Amino acid sequence: SSPSRVRQHPAGTTLSWFAVAATFAAALFAIHRLSGASPIVWLDTVNDQRDVQQCLARSACTTLGEATSVNGLHHGVGWLNLLALAAFAGLGLDGLHTVFQTLTALGAMLVASEVCRAGGRLAGAFAAVSFVAWTTFVENQQALNNTRALPFLGAVFLVVGTRAAERSSYAGMVLTALVAALMTSIHVGCTLAAVSVVGVALLAPRNRLLLATMGILVFAVAAFAIGPAS
């Protein structure tokens, strides 16, 4: 490359890192202002904490997640496992609320970076604002329930799935399927992420059917291994 390009590269890299850091900081500030320093009282949180305390105090850990609004259908146990791990580490509800605010801001940063790479800075900025608005006003970032982890995991799914499709990567496909399985263990509605796993494979430039088959098998095995009872 020419000397001028070599000289410009560090400045461009610094600017990119600054934009990424600024996106994260702005998203965290907005989410914190809109959702507060403490979670609101929510029935789902009360039910979750009851099961977590029974698990930690009495070693009566359930292998089935909380019941859904559909009779006989339960969520996976992934969300309760996350809550139990946080409680075991001594993290209270306020601390957990802050952790998920931070993760959601990281999700906004990931989405903005990925969209910026594909469609430019304006598209990336719009994606970040849309992500924060959706997760705050629609997904209810004020409550501690099993949707709180999904924005961040969804952002991770977007990044790993995009790279897996671009490179026709088997390792990337496995990682994409594992993230989808983890999402499914947290919220039963994310079972539909299996469709997205196939969609990622079909966007690959080569080996589409092999990638799709492998992705579905990994997703099914991992989802069953995490929450067989549900």
Order of alpha helices (4+ residues) and beta strands (2+ residues): alpha-alpha-alpha-alpha-alpha-alpha-alpha-alpha-alpha
